[in-house]
Amino acid sequence: MLMMEHINLEELGMKYASKWIPELIGDEVPVTFIPANDTFTYM
């Protein structure tokens, strides 16, 4: 079974976005990247 979850596919983009979003909106709203890691446990 192949399961593609969006978290692993989007996590690097979200990390990158957390760096350039403050440039767009300024420092009024804090932006922090929080890694989600895997949602599944493999046995």
Phi, psi and omega in degrees: 000131178250120180239116178262110179261146185291337184297312180293329182281332186258347189298318179294323177295322179291325177296317178294317181297328180294343178271325183263344177298318178300332177293329180279319187255352181086188184267008183291327180244119180291140178238125182227133175274129177237112181295139182267336183061190181282142178266348182254150173252127183258139180246000000 
